[in-house]
Amino acid sequence: MISVLVADDQDIVRRGLRALIEDEDDLDLVGEAADGRDAVALARRHRPDVVLMDIRMPGVDGLEATRRIGATAELAHTRVIVLTTFETDTYVLDALRFGASGFLLKDAGPDDILAAIRLVHEGQALLSPSVTRRVVRELLQARSRVLRPHPQLGDLTAREREVVGLVGRGMSNDEIAAELVLSPATARTHVSRAMIKLGARDRAQLVVFAYQSGLVD
């Protein structure tokens, strides 16, 4: 059973997500929060597997709530999916940096939401290549970037740096393999080794490291 916490200040959104989750045999809704403060408190109380977190909420917003959850040792297994509209939210990268495992458009269909919950629970990052490319493009255009190279960046081989840059551009393992004329298995190995060396919890964090270290242009 996958335990899920929903955090959104709109009652109609929470009702919709509640109905969706409660209709699934393998999902268990453990709480609902209308702001970030309650989201953190409920997360600490119930220790959910997955949190669906809206960014724009009154008081403590979803970004700060994600940071607090990510900084809480007993919630190390909890995965946060950020709910965003893209057109107005400019903090997607910060959310990922604070520990979110990915993001969903708020108008995503029911099947996409359910698939996202299960995917993240399995330990995968919810970063489809097409969505990642759009996010990175918007971020590069919308804000001035201050480079903060990862302290272990020098531990990567030249090939691993190249691979991390391609991950940051939103490429899948198969696309990386085609770009570098490698087998998909070799591409996956390079990605895995880079994640270990950089201490990335998932592919989402690898995108952040690539962006912050100047490997994405």
Secondary structure, DSSP 8 states (H G I E B T S, - for coil): -EEEEEE-S-HHHHHHHHHHHHT-TTEEEEEEESSHHHHHHHHHHH--SEEEEES--SSS-HHHHHHHHHT-GGGTT-EEEEEE-SSS---HHHHHHTT--EEEETT--HHHHHHHHHHHHTT--B--HHHHHHHHHHHHHHS-------TTGGGS-HHHHHHHHHHHTT--HHHHHHHHT--HHHHHHHHHHHHHHHT-SSHHHHHHHHHHTT---
